[in-house]
Amino acid sequence: MGGCSAKSHGGLPQELLQSIFDIVVEEPGNFQTTKAFSCASSRLCAIAQPYLLRHVLLHPIRTRNSRVPQQATNYDPDYNPSEHLLGVLYSSPHIASYIRRLTLIPGFATPPATTVRIHWLDRDSSLPKLLPLLVNLEALIIPAKYPQRSDNASGRKTWSTISIMSRNALETAFTSQLTEVDITGIDIFPSSLLWPLSSLQRLSVSNIQTIESKPDPLAWVWTYRDRVDNHDAVAQRQVGKRRLDSLFIEEAYDSEELLAFSSPSWPFELDTCQTLTLSLGAIESIFSILKSTRSLRNLRLHTNKLRIDRSYDQLGYVLNHYDPFTFMPLPSRQNDWQKLTINSLTIEAAFTIVTFHNNLIIDHFTSPLSWLVDFLEASFESWTTETLSLDLSFPPAFSDSLFRYLDDEWRRLAGCLSSATFVQLNSICIHILGLSPDSFEFLQRRGSFQEMLSRDGIIISSGCDSEST
């Protein structure tokens, strides 16, 4: 750090130093670099502070099993993340204005002498005091899961029994200054709380409860107040619906649930939405939501919740033949497909493996390629787009020896993308995610994948590096 001493940069203007930090911070994964700069001198520390505190994450901490010290078994019910941050802000009030993005990472704790699992936010009494201090907060994130934390890998952490204290805290945070809100970590959310978000641009939700929705007994305490006390206020609002640039729906299971997004008490106008992301639980959910999005430019489909796989055992024998009429029916008549013109379509699909005997032996693995081809061939008779992206992810334990069982499916995908319907697209990108550089190279050498590489206009890229083929 000698080269970054105060003497070496003492003559540089403040604007130049801030421009350098702007460039450094924009690069992904440069938090540690910014942190190192802040340790070089008091002047660099003062400049780095707003960058380091721009995004704050609050999460519970794990307790340790006394019998197995290396195994974290439960979240500490006595640890209060908001109280810790609140103490920091009380001692240094000026840094509260630096926080632009706050992420509340999910986690449940089991208090002593009880078997009830409680979300840590329901025990965090400092959150209502903390949120009003964040005067420049632009994004509030309560995700269903946080991929950077390995202890959440077991599945979604859904928060459905929200306390009145936590609800009141969220109400104080939902102000007109927020431009991004992610509440996918909350199972059912009352739409009336979203009305104050007049400047919101990006919204991610799981399941919305509106006045028109059927009451959910599991969320009665959480939503009853909105269905009764706020019924007249929401129905008689004088303000119009707000514009929304981007909407992500985590639980797009059926058409009935998605009707909430076009109901009168839903505060946003879907006609203005330009980017729509659906985590599909049912294929028909696409059509019910697309009817209200006339300005849509970008559509992303997550297929991880669909039963769309063809499964194979470890010797390559087909265990379950993918059948579009049994697993995930596609519309049988072309008239059932709604006309759609967009700039880009992105489809995320995953290969999976199921293991047993302490994860040492593969029981079977699955492939989404057959469903993907059927979906593309059916939808592109009615859909028009300029760019198609396929994000295909592999689990870490996917062995190179399994690739040979997928040759027919890769060839079918290559034939589909080389048909007259798809050659007119400006670009087709296939992103292979999760494979190591060696495994990606092994996949590229297979003859079936070579057919994909030989097609003009198809760009193949790997998530393990930035190079494309």
Number of C-alpha atoms within 10 A of each C-alpha: 9 8 9 15 16 14 10 10 15 12 8 9 9 13 9 10 15 15 11 10 18 13 10 16 18 10 9 7 10 13 15 11 12 20 16 16 20 19 15 16 16 13 17 24 17 11 17 22 15 16 21 18 17 17 16 14 12 15 17 23 18 17 15 15 12 10 7 9 10 9 12 14 15 18 22 18 21 13 16 21 19 22 16 12 16 20 13 13 17 13 9 10 12 9 16 24 16 19 21 20 20 21 18 21 21 23 24 20 22 16 15 9 6 7 9 11 14 18 23 26 26 17 17 18 16 20 24 19 14 20 21 14 17 19 14 16 24 20 22 22 19 21 24 24 20 19 10 8 9 8 14 16 12 8 10 15 21 21 23 17 17 20 15 12 16 17 15 12 20 16 14 14 24 20 19 14 17 22 18 19 25 20 22 26 26 21 22 25 22 21 22 22 17 19 20 17 20 20 16 25 17 20 21 22 22 21 24 21 25 26 24 14 16 9 14 13 10 12 17 14 15 21 22 16 12 20 21 11 10 15 16 12 13 21 12 10 12 8 9 9 16 18 18 22 19 20 21 20 21 22 21 25 21 16 16 11 17 19 17 20 22 17 14 15 24 24 26 25 18 26 17 17 22 19 20 24 19 22 22 21 20 19 19 19 21 21 14 19 19 17 14 16 18 15 15 22 17 19 19 18 18 20 20 15 15 17 17 23 25 20 22 21 18 18 12 16 11 16 13 12 13 20 14 18 10 11 15 18 16 19 16 11 8 11 10 13 19 16 15 17 17 18 15 21 21 19 19 18 24 20 18 18 20 15 14 10 8 6 10 9 11 17 15 19 21 20 23 23 23 20 23 20 18 14 16 17 16 17 18 15 14 15 15 18 20 15 18 20 19 19 18 20 18 18 13 12 15 17 13 13 12 15 17 13 17 16 14 14 19 21 16 17 20 21 14 17 22 18 11 9 14 21 16 14 17 14 17 23 17 19 18 19 19 19 21 15 13 11 17 18 12 14 18 17 11 13 14 21 21 15 16 22 16 11 14 12 17 22 16 18 18 22 18 15 10 7 9 12 9
